[in-house]
């Protein structure tokens, strides 16, 4: 990214096969990273568009909110549902996770790269407003 910014992929919680002790260690690492790293400009929170947010999704969302950092919710796997249902599904996910609506929620497909322009435009606008 030309040393302008970096994406950092933090460990997930979805299909992890870690022991409870390892999960605690990872949780502490994530907490330290989010609360001590001053360079973080945006947290991109990935959720699966095909399902209602899980309890883990809700816990992670609340944890991200408590960090006070800017956040974008990406509803991934948008290619797995009918294109006519994407907008309504994103709105429903937004209402369920962030009923106030102050955190943007965008569809995305990492597999087919659809909706990527909207995501890049959001990131670009965020960085342009930070400078």
PyMOL commands that set and color helices and strands:
alter all, ss='L'
color gray80, all
select helices_A, chain A and resi 20-36+55-67+78-80+83-97+116-130
alter helices_A, ss='H'
color red, helices_A
select strands_A, chain A and resi 43-48+71-76+105-107
alter strands_A, ss='S'
color yellow, strands_A
deselect
rebuild
show_as cartoon
